[in-house]
């Protein structure tokens, strides 16, 4: 379309306004708004850039001014062209609320507007208690711009009603933040999604765009919106919880969960409002990290916290984030689904077996990139915490993981902590051995120490079920070799599988 001189031609080059309207259009995909109307014609568009209709039926008129020159702030005097237009929009019924957006703050008028909404709709009390002498001059100037006499008590009510419907937003132009929001709402590259929405809105300047039209355009352009309806997400997360329960619960020591101190440590960190957003649960191989996470998931669910557990050895992120989400039958990335279902409540994303992605051959680097994206997307949601389980060796040895951890700590944007899964206490080992009719006192010091490793204790219990008096084992290799040998013999004897079939 040919650009009109003046207003509409300027819209194409005004990046500040363009990014702001795109960010508001994203609110339609977030379920907060139903339509947006850029540059309404006639009186409806007088003094505003666009109208946004919210889900509750409220209509907002938005006016954008990137800055007030070199002043660095706005006063009533510098808003002499804006405030009369705000009154026009509000009194003609075109909008229910007038929103002024700028990089520069509007300190006094904004404060007057805020206080006007907390005076029990009483003009006299508002003037007496909510307009201090330091703000009186600004109040008088606002009334003057609205054609009201601030000395006339009869007109104070009109001023109060108008102030109550003003909103002021300080917004720094951050394309990156808009792109992050876009990537959480639709499939594809963030920059491409933002450009797609901006072009669509500009092509429809002067026309009202509804949420279904925006969603259809994104689908046609190859950027279908993620489906974040709770009815679709809840069953998928429940399936993953059951999968985690079954996969870990099937290899518990003595078929029961041993309470661990590490679980208490994790819960303390997660419950701290000023605590870390990301916690690494690390330990030696076989230290029972998955068991700790199972106990954590159970306790968090009991108290009503939404938990999404993912085992990376079952669901390998070796392609794309979209493919990874599809593999888990999630309608959107894990963090986005979790945040949508939690709806502002505390929620925890669990990533177990991070070390498994190191052994995916040529896909290892790509797998870590996807895992990092999952974690960083989760950090965009303030109510989400992340617990990642990994062997200490991999956490310290993998250059990519170590570099990301160091960068996160140095940035100071999000706290990060480590919790180590340590060996079991002697009293726990003794209790398990005796519950399997073993004689703990007859074991050597070396064997007792070996069984403080949860994996070794699990294997010992399994062997104990197969024979009354298992021999003494002094190394993890001996214990595991005996276990695997017995498994092979049982498979051969009970299922008729020949050795050549599994060698």
PyMOL commands that set and color helices and strands:
alter all, ss='L'
color gray80, all
select helices_A, chain A and resi 7-13+15-29+42-45+77-79+82-91+107-116+123-130+133-145+153-164+175-183+190-203+211-220+230-249+253-255+261-271+289-302+321-327+334-342+354-359+361-379+392-397+399-411+426-435+440-442+445-450+454-466+476-495+499-502
alter helices_A, ss='H'
color red, helices_A
select strands_A, chain A and resi 33-38+50-54+59-64+97-102+166-170+208-210+278-283+306-311+347-352+384-391+416-421
alter strands_A, ss='S'
color yellow, strands_A
deselect
rebuild
show_as cartoon
